[in-house]
Every structure is written in structure tokens, then in C-alpha cells.
Amino acid sequence: MLKTILIILTLGQGGAMQLALTETDSLEDCMARADVVGQILSGAGEQIEAMRCGETDLAVSPYEHGHGPEDLKWHYLVSVKGTSLEDGFDIRPVEAGHCDASAGKVCAISAQRPLPQ
């Protein structure tokens, strides 16, 4: 079943691309949440590389605040579409060390684990 998700890619320590995902009720809700989250992260000095709203059937554990670097153990291949928030994305989990970030794709690490469908 498809759900609307907000993905946020930030540049973490050591240049690692970090991924956070949150489920939203609709595209409109996703865009409103992106605006608020973007202001919070920017105000905290985080370097946002990309944010997109889109639909996916990927299920992940909920986002939790306060995770440490040791919690970043789930790897994803992300393709950010277009230049606008509503342009969407493609995402899939990958094994550590097996991410091919070819043209337009990014390897990212997350504290959110993929869940069985």
C-alpha cells in the first residue's frame, strides 16, 4: 500500500549523507511538515541537501529524536526527483557496502530500519 512520506537528506559528520523519513497524511500535509522541519533544521545549523514528498510502499521504523551515530546502521539508495519538494523520490534499502550511487542517486544512512511489508 502506498503512503505519503517526507524524506530529508542532511550532510552528517564526516560527509556522510543521513536520511530521515516520516509518514504524512497527504501531499499537502507533507509539504507543510517539510516547511516546519526545514526551518527547525536550518535554525539548528543542519545542512539540508534535499527534502522531497512522495509516495512509496517502503515501511520504516518511526523517526526518533536523539539518536546517536551508533544508531545510523541502515543503508538506503535514494534518487531525488526534480527540483521541487513535490517532485518525489525513489528509495530502497541496500546492504552496507553495496550501494551504487550512480547518476542522480545518493547512498544514505539512517537510524530508521526497513520493516517487513
KANORZI-V92175 format. One record per residue. N is the residue number from 1. D_FIRST is the distance of its C-alpha to the first C-alpha in Angstrom with 2 decimals. Layout:
n->N d_first->D_FIRST
n->N d_first->D_FIRST
//
This chain:
n->1 d_first->0.00
n->2 d_first->3.79
n->3 d_first->6.53
n->4 d_first->10.22
n->5 d_first->12.40
n->6 d_first->16.17
n->7 d_first->17.75
n->8 d_first->21.48
n->9 d_first->23.77
n->10 d_first->27.22
n->11 d_first->30.29
n->12 d_first->31.25
n->13 d_first->34.47
n->14 d_first->35.92
n->15 d_first->33.83
n->16 d_first->30.58
n->17 d_first->27.46
n->18 d_first->25.39
n->19 d_first->21.73
n->20 d_first->20.25
n->21 d_first->16.67
n->22 d_first->15.72
n->23 d_first->12.72
n->24 d_first->13.87
n->25 d_first->13.42
n->26 d_first->13.93
n->27 d_first->15.64
n->28 d_first->18.92
n->29 d_first->18.35
n->30 d_first->17.42
n->31 d_first->20.61
n->32 d_first->22.71
n->33 d_first->21.66
n->34 d_first->22.41
n->35 d_first->25.82
n->36 d_first->26.69
n->37 d_first->25.53
n->38 d_first->27.31
n->39 d_first->30.49
n->40 d_first->30.39
n->41 d_first->29.91
n->42 d_first->32.49
n->43 d_first->34.87
n->44 d_first->34.59
n->45 d_first->35.52
n->46 d_first->32.24
n->47 d_first->31.92
n->48 d_first->28.59
n->49 d_first->27.93
n->50 d_first->24.76
n->51 d_first->22.10
n->52 d_first->19.13
n->53 d_first->16.27
n->54 d_first->13.24
n->55 d_first->9.53
n->56 d_first->8.01
n->57 d_first->5.55
n->58 d_first->8.82
n->59 d_first->9.59
n->60 d_first->13.29
n->61 d_first->16.02
n->62 d_first->17.09
n->63 d_first->19.77
n->64 d_first->23.25
n->65 d_first->26.44
n->66 d_first->29.49
n->67 d_first->28.28
n->68 d_first->30.98
n->69 d_first->31.25
n->70 d_first->31.09
n->71 d_first->27.50
n->72 d_first->26.38
n->73 d_first->25.56
n->74 d_first->22.04
n->75 d_first->22.11
n->76 d_first->19.74
n->77 d_first->20.34
n->78 d_first->19.52
n->79 d_first->20.23
n->80 d_first->20.89
n->81 d_first->20.95
n->82 d_first->23.84
n->83 d_first->25.92
n->84 d_first->24.28
n->85 d_first->21.85
n->86 d_first->19.40
n->87 d_first->19.66
n->88 d_first->16.64
n->89 d_first->16.44
n->90 d_first->15.30
n->91 d_first->15.13
n->92 d_first->15.32
n->93 d_first->17.23
n->94 d_first->20.68
n->95 d_first->23.65
n->96 d_first->26.50
n->97 d_first->29.00
n->98 d_first->26.75
n->99 d_first->25.39
n->100 d_first->26.69
n->101 d_first->26.81
n->102 d_first->28.03
n->103 d_first->28.30
n->104 d_first->25.97
n->105 d_first->24.11
n->106 d_first->24.64
n->107 d_first->24.65
n->108 d_first->23.78
n->109 d_first->24.11
n->110 d_first->22.34
n->111 d_first->22.90
n->112 d_first->19.14
n->113 d_first->18.11
n->114 d_first->14.93
n->115 d_first->13.39
n->116 d_first->12.49
n->117 d_first->8.98
//
